[in-house]
Amino acid sequence: MKRFLFEYEVISTGTKSEFSITELNEEQAKDKIVERVADMEFTEEDDIKIGEMIKILNIEDNYYECEGCT
């Protein structure tokens, strides 16, 4: 699995930000990221424009632990 970091824009507000998603490959990440970003931004999928992929991280090489778990 890999973590894909993308730029995105909320068209109606002009808000630009970044969002990452964990998937097996880039195609699957692109298929699912619009839905996730729209959910997070409380808007419709057609109001989201996904920009360039910024980077790919191998999640096996990184360890993440939430603050509440430490």
C-alpha positions as CSV (number, residue, x, y, z in Angstrom):
1,M,0.0,0.0,0.0
2,K,1.1,3.6,-0.7
3,R,-0.1,7.0,0.5
4,F,-0.8,9.4,-2.4
5,L,-0.8,13.1,-1.6
6,F,-2.9,15.3,-4.0
7,E,-3.7,19.0,-4.4
8,Y,-7.4,19.9,-4.6
9,E,-9.6,22.9,-5.0
10,V,-13.2,23.5,-3.9
11,I,-14.6,25.2,-7.0
12,S,-17.4,27.1,-5.4
13,T,-15.2,28.7,-2.7
14,G,-11.8,28.7,-4.4
15,T,-10.3,27.0,-1.3
16,K,-7.1,25.1,-2.2
17,S,-5.6,22.4,0.0
18,E,-4.0,19.0,0.0
19,F,-5.4,15.6,0.9
20,S,-3.8,12.1,1.0
21,I,-5.3,8.7,0.5
22,T,-3.9,5.2,1.0
23,E,-4.5,2.8,-1.8
24,L,-2.7,0.0,-3.8
25,N,-2.0,2.2,-6.8
26,E,-2.5,5.7,-8.3
27,E,-5.5,4.7,-10.4
28,Q,-7.4,3.5,-7.3
29,A,-6.4,6.6,-5.4
30,K,-7.7,8.9,-8.1
31,D,-11.0,6.9,-8.3
32,K,-11.7,7.4,-4.5
33,I,-10.1,10.7,-3.6
34,V,-12.9,13.0,-5.0
35,E,-15.5,11.2,-2.9
36,R,-13.4,11.5,0.3
37,V,-12.5,15.2,-0.3
38,A,-16.1,16.1,-1.0
39,D,-17.2,14.4,2.2
40,M,-14.6,16.2,4.2
41,E,-15.4,19.6,2.7
42,F,-19.2,19.0,3.0
43,T,-19.9,19.6,-0.7
44,E,-20.8,17.6,-3.8
45,E,-18.2,15.7,-5.8
46,D,-18.7,17.9,-8.9
47,D,-17.6,20.9,-6.7
48,I,-14.1,19.3,-6.2
49,K,-11.2,19.6,-8.7
50,I,-8.3,17.3,-8.0
51,G,-4.9,18.8,-9.0
52,E,-1.5,17.3,-9.3
53,M,-0.2,14.5,-7.2
54,I,2.5,15.9,-4.9
55,K,4.1,12.8,-3.7
56,I,3.9,9.1,-3.0
57,L,4.9,7.6,0.3
58,N,5.5,3.9,1.1
59,I,3.5,3.4,4.2
60,E,5.6,0.4,5.3
61,D,8.5,2.9,5.8
62,N,6.6,5.2,8.1
63,Y,4.9,4.6,11.5
64,Y,1.9,6.7,12.4
65,E,0.3,6.8,15.8
66,C,-2.6,9.0,16.8
67,E,-2.0,11.3,19.8
68,G,-4.7,9.5,21.8
69,C,-2.9,6.2,21.4
70,T,0.5,7.3,22.7
